[in-house]
Amino acid sequence: MLGIVTLICTIVWVKALTTTEQDSSAMACNSPSPATEPGAQPATLGQRVGAGRLQDVDPAPLAASKVRVLNANNQRGQAAHVAAQFGDLGFASAPGTQFGNDTVYVNGDLECTGQIRFGVSGRPAAASVQLVVPCAELIEDQRTDDTVDMVLGSLFRDIRPSNDAEEVLRSLKNPAPGGAPSIDIELLDAARQARC
């Protein structure tokens, strides 16, 4: 009897230690809480969409991807730092405010990596941002321009694209003259895989 129990335990441990399950789905974020400050009215959050929403969308060249970084985690100065990182990668800044505090999670209580918010016209730019922050939740809203908001949550640490994503980003930063960036489909698929 002891031999059978030992054998079962061994099998369970071997299976547990050798299984490498990767969850490539974006992290789910909490809903915005009511404003705690009198008179503060949070903006409306768009519709949560799955990572598949951008799966068939070709990422935009970085110079055409207008990104605004918003802080929803109460980490002072983090939005400015991350906005600079996006600029260093080659992303364009959104017109107007390039970084600041989020108007949806006004209490700074976004509990996840973050959210990528975009409208229909901004899907290609959002696909480019998703390469940099693959675990962020996707939010499609009613904006009519092609800007993208990268909203930082409490679990956001840093921008660290995978090696495959860095290769795609290089192609998006320096597209061939006179056309859309030429990106290997298999490389793009690999770049979109992330362990969240």
Backbone as JSON, one array per atom type, in Angstrom:
{
  "sequence": "MLGIVTLICTIVWVKALTTTEQDSSAMACNSPSPATEPGAQPATLGQRVGAGRLQDVDPAPLAASKVRVLNANNQRGQAAHVAAQFGDLGFASAPGTQFGNDTVYVNGDLECTGQIRFGVSGRPAAASVQLVVPCAELIEDQRTDDTVDMVLGSLFRDIRPSNDAEEVLRSLKNPAPGGAPSIDIELLDAARQARC",
  "N": [[0.82, -1.19, 0.0], [1.91, 1.26, 0.81], [3.82, 1.55, -1.17], [2.24, 2.0, -3.44], [1.04, 4.48, -2.84], [3.35, 6.05, -2.72], [4.2, 5.83, -5.38], [2.07, 7.1, -6.72], [2.27, 9.7, -5.65], [4.8, 10.39, -6.64], [4.32, 10.4, -9.41], [2.47, 12.5, -9.56], [4.06, 14.69, -8.68], [6.1, 14.7, -10.63], [4.61, 15.29, -12.91], [3.63, 17.84, -12.16], [6.01, 19.32, -11.99], [7.03, 19.21, -14.56], [5.2, 20.24, -16.31], [4.52, 22.9, -18.41], [2.55, 25.1, -18.61], [1.3, 27.78, -20.38], [-0.27, 30.78, -19.97], [-1.66, 32.87, -22.12], [-3.52, 34.8, -22.1], [-4.83, 38.05, -21.52], [-4.57, 39.84, -18.45], [-7.31, 40.1, -16.25], [-8.97, 43.03, -15.21], [-10.12, 44.92, -12.36], [-13.34, 46.52, -11.89], [-14.04, 50.07, -12.2], [-14.08, 51.94, -9.16], [-16.48, 53.84, -7.21], [-16.04, 57.4, -7.11], [-14.1, 58.84, -4.5], [-13.67, 61.42, -3.74], [-15.54, 64.36, -3.2], [-17.69, 65.56, -5.74], [-16.11, 64.61, -7.8], [-16.32, 62.99, -10.84], [-16.07, 60.0, -12.35], [-14.87, 59.16, -15.64], [-16.48, 57.3, -18.27], [-15.88, 53.85, -18.62], [-14.83, 52.03, -21.43], [-15.75, 49.21, -23.52], [-14.86, 45.99, -22.45], [-12.75, 43.88, -24.22], [-11.66, 40.83, -25.73], [-8.32, 39.46, -26.15], [-8.21, 38.52, -28.69], [-9.43, 40.41, -30.3], [-7.58, 42.05, -31.52], [-6.07, 40.29, -32.91], [-6.13, 39.77, -35.7], [-5.33, 42.16, -36.7], [-3.11, 44.26, -38.32], [-0.18, 45.55, -36.87], [0.44, 49.03, -36.4], [2.89, 51.28, -37.88], [5.38, 52.5, -35.64], [5.81, 55.28, -35.48], [3.39, 56.22, -36.24], [1.75, 55.48, -34.26], [0.02, 56.77, -31.81], [0.43, 57.42, -28.54], [-0.8, 57.78, -25.25], [-0.02, 57.92, -21.85], [-1.43, 56.89, -18.88], [-1.86, 57.18, -15.38], [-3.13, 54.93, -13.11], [-2.69, 53.9, -10.68], [-1.65, 55.2, -8.52], [1.13, 55.55, -8.39], [3.48, 57.78, -8.16], [4.77, 59.77, -10.72], [5.21, 57.66, -12.45], [3.76, 57.4, -14.87], [4.85, 59.43, -16.51], [7.47, 58.5, -16.75], [7.06, 56.03, -18.08], [5.84, 56.96, -20.42], [8.03, 58.25, -21.55], [9.6, 56.0, -22.05], [8.06, 54.72, -24.03], [8.37, 56.64, -26.03], [11.14, 56.39, -26.45], [11.19, 53.89, -27.62], [10.13, 54.49, -30.04], [7.5, 55.15, -30.45], [4.86, 57.46, -31.18], [3.8, 60.47, -29.53], [0.61, 61.08, -28.09], [-1.62, 63.67, -29.19], [-1.99, 66.72, -27.34], [-2.36, 66.07, -23.93], [0.26, 64.04, -22.89], [0.84, 62.36, -20.79], [-0.5, 61.51, -17.57], [-2.96, 61.53, -14.89], [-5.41, 58.96, -14.64], [-8.79, 59.24, -15.76], [-10.84, 57.51, -15.39], [-10.39, 55.48, -13.44], [-10.4, 57.05, -10.94], [-9.66, 56.95, -8.3], [-7.24, 55.76, -8.31], [-7.06, 52.96, -8.31], [-6.69, 50.71, -10.01], [-6.44, 47.4, -10.42], [-4.43, 45.44, -11.76], [-2.21, 44.58, -14.49], [-2.57, 46.59, -16.4], [-4.43, 48.65, -18.75], [-5.18, 48.79, -22.2], [-6.53, 51.22, -24.01], [-8.66, 52.1, -26.67], [-10.12, 53.24, -29.79], [-12.13, 52.3, -32.67], [-10.69, 53.29, -34.9], [-8.16, 53.3, -33.84], [-7.23, 50.71, -33.63], [-4.99, 49.47, -35.12], [-2.78, 50.89, -33.97], [-3.15, 50.19, -31.3], [-2.62, 47.48, -31.49], [0.11, 47.58, -31.88], [0.96, 48.68, -29.43], [0.16, 46.61, -27.78], [2.11, 44.71, -28.24], [4.16, 45.56, -26.64], [3.12, 45.65, -24.07], [1.83, 43.02, -23.36], [0.16, 41.77, -21.5], [-1.8, 43.47, -20.72], [-5.17, 44.49, -20.26], [-7.65, 44.76, -22.81], [-9.51, 47.52, -23.88], [-12.11, 48.73, -25.67], [-13.31, 51.76, -26.77], [-15.46, 54.62, -27.4], [-14.03, 56.56, -28.77], [-13.12, 58.59, -31.55], [-10.77, 59.13, -32.82], [-7.37, 58.06, -33.63], [-5.83, 57.58, -31.4], [-4.21, 55.99, -28.58], [-4.65, 54.94, -25.27], [-2.51, 54.03, -22.74], [-2.99, 52.6, -19.8], [-1.81, 52.49, -16.59], [-1.72, 49.93, -14.21], [-1.84, 48.58, -10.82], [-0.18, 46.34, -10.83], [1.65, 46.77, -12.79], [4.97, 46.81, -13.84], [7.21, 47.34, -15.56], [8.21, 48.19, -18.92], [8.85, 45.57, -20.91], [9.45, 44.14, -23.63], [9.23, 40.96, -25.31], [11.84, 38.97, -26.89], [11.03, 38.31, -29.49], [9.02, 40.21, -29.83], [10.57, 42.54, -29.72], [11.96, 42.33, -32.11], [9.87, 42.58, -33.98], [9.06, 45.16, -33.29], [11.31, 46.59, -34.13], [11.02, 46.36, -36.9], [8.65, 47.79, -37.17], [9.46, 50.26, -36.36], [11.26, 51.09, -38.24], [10.05, 51.07, -41.01], [9.89, 49.79, -44.4], [10.55, 52.05, -47.08], [7.79, 53.79, -48.52], [5.65, 52.04, -48.02], [3.69, 49.66, -46.11], [4.94, 48.23, -43.04], [6.98, 45.35, -43.39], [6.36, 42.38, -42.03], [7.14, 39.27, -40.72], [4.75, 36.76, -40.49], [4.78, 34.54, -38.76], [6.67, 35.35, -36.9], [5.35, 37.58, -35.85], [3.13, 36.3, -34.69], [4.48, 34.82, -32.72], [5.5, 36.93, -31.24], [3.23, 37.92, -30.12], [2.59, 36.16, -28.17], [2.59, 35.69, -24.76], [3.47, 35.18, -21.37], [1.24, 35.58, -18.93]],
  "CA": [[0.0, 0.0, 0.0], [2.81, 2.41, 0.87], [4.45, 1.65, -2.49], [1.26, 2.6, -4.36], [0.93, 5.9, -2.48], [4.61, 6.67, -3.13], [4.17, 5.89, -6.83], [1.1, 8.14, -7.1], [2.88, 10.99, -5.29], [5.9, 10.62, -7.58], [3.72, 10.76, -10.69], [1.89, 13.84, -9.42], [5.14, 15.67, -8.61], [6.77, 14.77, -11.93], [3.68, 16.02, -13.78], [3.6, 19.24, -11.73], [7.28, 19.98, -12.26], [7.37, 19.22, -15.98], [4.16, 20.91, -17.09], [4.8, 24.32, -18.63], [1.35, 25.71, -19.17], [1.43, 29.22, -20.54], [-1.53, 31.49, -20.15], [-1.36, 34.07, -22.9], [-4.63, 35.74, -22.06], [-4.56, 39.26, -20.74], [-5.04, 39.85, -17.07], [-8.58, 40.81, -16.06], [-8.88, 44.13, -14.26], [-11.32, 45.24, -11.6], [-14.16, 47.64, -12.39], [-13.76, 51.31, -11.47], [-14.87, 52.17, -7.95], [-17.03, 55.21, -7.17], [-15.09, 58.43, -6.67], [-14.13, 59.12, -3.06], [-13.66, 62.87, -3.55], [-16.82, 64.97, -3.57], [-17.71, 66.27, -7.01], [-15.34, 63.92, -8.84], [-17.16, 62.08, -11.61], [-15.21, 59.22, -13.25], [-15.28, 58.98, -17.04], [-17.03, 55.97, -18.53], [-14.98, 52.85, -19.16], [-15.34, 51.41, -22.66], [-16.11, 47.8, -23.47], [-13.76, 45.03, -22.36], [-12.71, 42.96, -25.36], [-10.63, 39.81, -25.59], [-7.07, 39.68, -26.89], [-8.48, 38.17, -30.08], [-9.92, 41.58, -31.04], [-6.48, 42.61, -32.31], [-5.29, 39.19, -33.48], [-6.05, 39.89, -37.15], [-5.03, 43.56, -37.02], [-1.68, 44.52, -38.51], [0.27, 46.67, -36.04], [0.8, 50.27, -37.1], [4.25, 51.76, -37.66], [5.46, 53.16, -34.34], [5.69, 56.73, -35.63], [1.96, 56.53, -36.44], [1.03, 54.98, -33.07], [-0.01, 57.9, -30.86], [0.17, 56.83, -27.22], [-0.9, 58.6, -24.03], [0.14, 57.03, -20.7], [-2.2, 57.38, -17.74], [-1.59, 56.52, -14.11], [-4.32, 54.53, -12.35], [-2.17, 53.09, -9.58], [-1.09, 56.09, -7.49], [2.6, 55.56, -8.39], [3.85, 59.13, -8.57], [5.79, 59.91, -11.75], [5.38, 56.47, -13.29], [3.21, 57.65, -16.21], [5.83, 60.22, -17.26], [8.59, 57.61, -17.04], [6.65, 55.06, -19.09], [5.65, 57.72, -21.66], [9.37, 58.43, -22.11], [10.02, 54.7, -22.58], [7.36, 54.54, -25.3], [9.05, 57.52, -26.97], [12.44, 55.8, -26.76], [10.96, 52.76, -28.52], [9.76, 55.02, -31.35], [6.08, 55.49, -30.5], [4.53, 58.89, -31.19], [3.0, 60.94, -28.39], [-0.74, 61.52, -28.43], [-1.73, 65.12, -29.1], [-2.5, 67.19, -26.04], [-1.71, 65.48, -22.76], [0.96, 62.79, -23.18], [0.78, 61.51, -19.59], [-1.25, 62.13, -16.48], [-3.77, 60.62, -14.08], [-6.56, 58.4, -15.33], [-10.08, 59.83, -15.41], [-11.81, 56.43, -15.15], [-10.05, 54.97, -12.1], [-9.99, 58.3, -10.3], [-9.09, 56.65, -6.98], [-5.95, 55.11, -8.5], [-7.19, 51.6, -7.79], [-6.73, 49.72, -11.07], [-5.71, 46.25, -9.89], [-3.98, 44.53, -12.82], [-1.06, 45.18, -15.16], [-3.01, 47.84, -17.0], [-5.42, 48.58, -19.82], [-4.93, 49.48, -23.46], [-7.83, 51.75, -24.43], [-8.59, 52.55, -28.06], [-11.34, 53.21, -30.58], [-12.03, 51.51, -33.9], [-9.6, 53.83, -35.73], [-6.89, 53.08, -33.16], [-6.88, 49.29, -33.5], [-3.61, 49.17, -35.5], [-1.86, 51.43, -32.96], [-3.31, 49.36, -30.1], [-1.91, 46.22, -31.76], [1.53, 47.87, -31.65], [1.14, 48.83, -27.98], [-0.02, 45.29, -27.18], [3.39, 44.0, -28.33], [5.0, 46.04, -25.55], [2.45, 45.34, -22.8], [0.9, 41.98, -23.81], [-0.75, 41.29, -20.45], [-2.78, 44.51, -20.42], [-6.55, 44.25, -20.69], [-8.04, 45.61, -23.93], [-10.77, 48.25, -23.71], [-12.48, 49.49, -26.86], [-14.26, 52.8, -26.39], [-16.14, 55.34, -28.48], [-13.22, 57.63, -29.36], [-13.14, 58.57, -33.01], [-9.43, 59.31, -33.36], [-6.55, 56.85, -33.62], [-4.95, 57.56, -30.23], [-4.3, 54.85, -27.66], [-4.28, 55.22, -23.88], [-1.94, 52.94, -21.96], [-3.33, 52.93, -18.42], [-0.96, 51.68, -15.71], [-2.36, 49.39, -13.02], [-0.99, 48.34, -9.65], [0.76, 45.26, -11.09], [2.58, 47.17, -13.85], [6.34, 46.99, -13.33], [8.1, 47.97, -16.53], [8.05, 47.75, -20.3], [9.87, 44.58, -21.26], [8.97, 43.29, -24.72], [9.96, 39.71, -25.54], [12.8, 39.06, -27.99], [10.26, 38.33, -30.73], [8.35, 41.52, -29.91], [11.59, 43.54, -30.04], [12.23, 42.2, -33.54], [8.73, 43.18, -34.68], [9.12, 46.6, -33.04], [12.35, 47.15, -35.01], [10.41, 46.48, -38.23], [7.64, 48.84, -37.11], [10.14, 51.55, -36.15], [11.94, 51.43, -39.48], [9.4, 50.38, -42.12], [10.44, 50.01, -45.74], [9.99, 53.27, -47.66], [6.68, 53.7, -49.46], [4.67, 50.99, -47.79], [3.48, 49.16, -44.76], [6.05, 47.43, -42.57], [6.97, 43.95, -43.77], [6.57, 41.6, -40.81], [6.91, 37.84, -40.84], [3.54, 36.39, -39.75], [5.14, 33.63, -37.66], [7.34, 36.18, -35.89], [4.3, 38.37, -35.21], [2.38, 35.39, -33.81], [5.33, 34.52, -31.56], [5.61, 38.16, -30.44], [1.95, 38.14, -29.42], [2.48, 35.19, -27.08], [3.24, 36.14, -23.52], [3.0, 34.52, -20.16], [0.66, 36.62, -18.06]],
  "C": [[0.87, 1.27, 0.0], [3.5, 2.62, -0.48], [3.53, 2.31, -3.51], [1.13, 4.09, -4.1], [2.19, 6.64, -2.92], [4.64, 6.84, -4.65], [3.24, 7.0, -7.32], [1.67, 9.52, -6.81], [3.99, 11.36, -6.26], [5.35, 11.07, -8.93], [3.16, 12.18, -10.64], [2.98, 14.9, -9.42], [5.87, 15.8, -9.95], [5.9, 15.56, -12.91], [3.68, 17.52, -13.44], [4.88, 19.98, -12.11], [7.63, 20.06, -13.74], [6.33, 19.89, -16.85], [4.51, 22.39, -17.19], [3.6, 24.95, -19.33], [1.56, 27.22, -19.22], [0.06, 29.82, -20.77], [-1.21, 32.79, -20.87], [-2.52, 35.05, -22.91], [-4.28, 36.92, -21.16], [-5.17, 39.14, -19.35], [-6.34, 40.64, -16.98], [-8.41, 41.87, -14.96], [-10.2, 44.31, -13.51], [-12.09, 46.38, -12.26], [-13.82, 48.9, -11.6], [-14.65, 51.44, -10.23], [-15.43, 53.59, -7.98], [-15.98, 56.19, -6.63], [-15.24, 58.7, -5.18], [-14.14, 60.62, -2.78], [-14.99, 63.45, -3.99], [-16.7, 65.73, -4.9], [-16.93, 65.6, -8.13], [-16.25, 62.91, -9.53], [-16.25, 61.31, -12.57], [-15.77, 59.18, -14.67], [-15.76, 57.54, -17.22], [-15.97, 55.07, -19.14], [-15.62, 52.27, -20.41], [-15.68, 49.95, -22.44], [-14.86, 46.92, -23.4], [-13.87, 44.08, -23.55], [-11.56, 41.98, -25.15], [-9.41, 40.14, -26.44], [-7.25, 39.37, -28.38], [-8.95, 39.34, -30.92], [-8.82, 42.13, -31.95], [-5.66, 41.55, -33.03], [-5.1, 39.33, -34.99], [-5.75, 41.31, -37.62], [-3.52, 43.71, -37.18], [-1.27, 45.7, -37.64], [0.71, 47.86, -36.9], [2.29, 50.56, -36.93], [4.29, 52.59, -36.37], [5.29, 54.67, -34.44], [4.25, 57.16, -35.84], [1.12, 56.07, -35.25], [1.11, 56.02, -31.97], [-0.49, 57.4, -29.5], [0.17, 57.9, -26.13], [-0.8, 57.62, -22.86], [-0.55, 57.66, -19.49], [-1.94, 56.53, -16.51], [-2.91, 56.21, -13.41], [-3.91, 53.68, -11.16], [-1.54, 53.91, -8.45], [0.43, 56.02, -7.36], [3.07, 56.88, -8.99], [4.98, 59.1, -9.61], [5.91, 58.74, -12.71], [4.86, 56.7, -14.71], [4.2, 58.43, -17.07], [7.01, 59.35, -17.66], [8.24, 56.63, -18.16], [6.39, 55.75, -20.43], [7.0, 57.95, -22.34], [9.89, 57.12, -22.7], [9.34, 54.41, -23.92], [8.02, 55.41, -26.37], [10.4, 56.96, -27.39], [12.31, 54.62, -27.72], [10.58, 53.23, -29.93], [8.29, 55.35, -31.5], [5.92, 57.0, -30.52], [3.74, 59.23, -29.94], [1.62, 61.35, -28.9], [-0.8, 63.03, -28.36], [-2.32, 65.53, -27.76], [-1.68, 66.59, -24.91], [-1.05, 64.16, -23.12], [0.98, 61.82, -22.0], [0.03, 62.27, -18.52], [-2.01, 61.08, -15.69], [-5.01, 60.19, -14.86], [-7.85, 59.03, -14.85], [-11.17, 58.79, -15.21], [-11.61, 55.86, -13.75], [-9.51, 56.15, -11.29], [-9.39, 58.09, -8.91], [-7.72, 55.98, -7.09], [-5.95, 53.67, -8.06], [-7.37, 50.54, -8.88], [-5.84, 48.55, -10.67], [-5.46, 45.21, -10.99], [-2.73, 45.17, -13.42], [-1.43, 46.54, -15.74], [-4.06, 47.59, -18.07], [-4.9, 49.34, -21.03], [-6.3, 49.91, -23.96], [-7.69, 52.39, -25.81], [-9.98, 52.54, -28.68], [-11.12, 52.39, -31.84], [-10.87, 51.99, -34.76], [-8.22, 53.57, -35.13], [-6.49, 51.63, -33.02], [-5.46, 48.97, -33.95], [-2.58, 49.69, -34.49], [-1.94, 50.62, -31.68], [-2.6, 48.02, -30.27], [-0.41, 46.41, -31.56], [1.82, 47.99, -30.16], [1.05, 47.47, -27.29], [1.27, 44.46, -27.25], [4.31, 44.35, -27.16], [4.44, 45.65, -24.19], [1.39, 44.26, -23.08], [-0.1, 41.51, -22.76], [-1.8, 42.32, -20.06], [-4.15, 44.12, -20.98], [-6.89, 45.23, -21.82], [-9.42, 46.21, -23.69], [-11.02, 49.05, -24.99], [-13.55, 50.49, -26.46], [-14.77, 53.54, -27.62], [-15.3, 56.45, -29.11], [-13.19, 57.48, -30.88], [-11.76, 58.76, -33.63], [-8.64, 58.0, -33.23], [-5.56, 56.81, -32.45], [-5.2, 56.32, -29.38], [-3.89, 55.34, -26.27], [-3.72, 53.95, -23.26], [-2.12, 53.33, -20.5], [-2.6, 51.96, -17.5], [-1.72, 51.24, -14.47], [-1.35, 49.09, -11.93], [0.04, 47.24, -9.87], [1.73, 45.57, -12.23], [3.95, 47.4, -13.23], [7.21, 47.76, -14.31], [7.73, 47.48, -17.92], [9.2, 46.8, -20.6], [9.35, 43.69, -22.38], [9.84, 42.04, -24.85], [10.94, 39.92, -26.69], [12.08, 39.13, -29.34], [9.58, 39.68, -30.91], [9.35, 42.62, -30.26], [11.91, 43.53, -31.53], [11.11, 42.83, -34.37], [8.75, 44.7, -34.5], [10.18, 47.28, -33.9], [11.79, 47.35, -36.43], [9.39, 47.62, -38.27], [8.26, 50.22, -36.93], [10.77, 52.03, -37.45], [11.29, 50.71, -40.66], [10.07, 50.7, -43.45], [9.78, 51.25, -46.34], [8.82, 52.96, -48.61], [5.67, 52.6, -49.2], [4.54, 50.63, -46.33], [4.69, 48.33, -44.34], [5.9, 45.97, -43.01], [7.34, 43.12, -42.54], [6.24, 40.14, -41.08], [5.74, 37.44, -39.94], [3.87, 35.49, -38.57], [5.83, 34.4, -36.54], [6.31, 37.02, -35.13], [3.48, 37.51, -34.26], [3.18, 35.06, -32.56], [5.44, 35.74, -30.65], [4.35, 38.42, -29.63], [1.73, 37.14, -28.29], [3.24, 35.7, -25.87], [2.67, 35.35, -22.36], [2.53, 35.59, -19.19], [0.35, 36.07, -16.68]]
}
